[in-house]
């Protein structure tokens, strides 16, 4: 989502912070995403303030393999690696993105390394 830098959006973020902080104090540990979704769903004006980004152009980490294995890669504007656990793995993913965007043939090896790592993790080898 695209949040313009305004008093209104800062106010919404402060509201989200207070809501999550109050729940935390009550022993309710709610992750950021469900809290954010709650705020969006409870605020009718929200869609006028914050603009949704096209998920085909602004890709989050768990869709990495889908986009790298398709011709849609050239449509990507930004890639968010936060879903990847571990600094080393995030760095490897980002290096793969850079190599592919530069049309460096080494991206294929980097990508295959990511695929094998993912398979290893899923199979718990």
TAQUIFEN-V114119 format. One record per helix or strand of 2 or more residues. SS is the DSSP state (hx for helix, st for strand). FROM is the first residue (numbers start at 1). TO is the last residue. If there is no record, write none. Layout:
# TAQUIFEN-V114119
{{SS:FROM:TO} {SS:FROM:TO}}
This chain:
# TAQUIFEN-V114119
{{st:2:3} {hx:7:25} {hx:32:42} {hx:46:49} {st:50:51} {st:58:60} {hx:61:68} {hx:71:75} {st:78:80} {hx:87:101} {hx:107:123}}
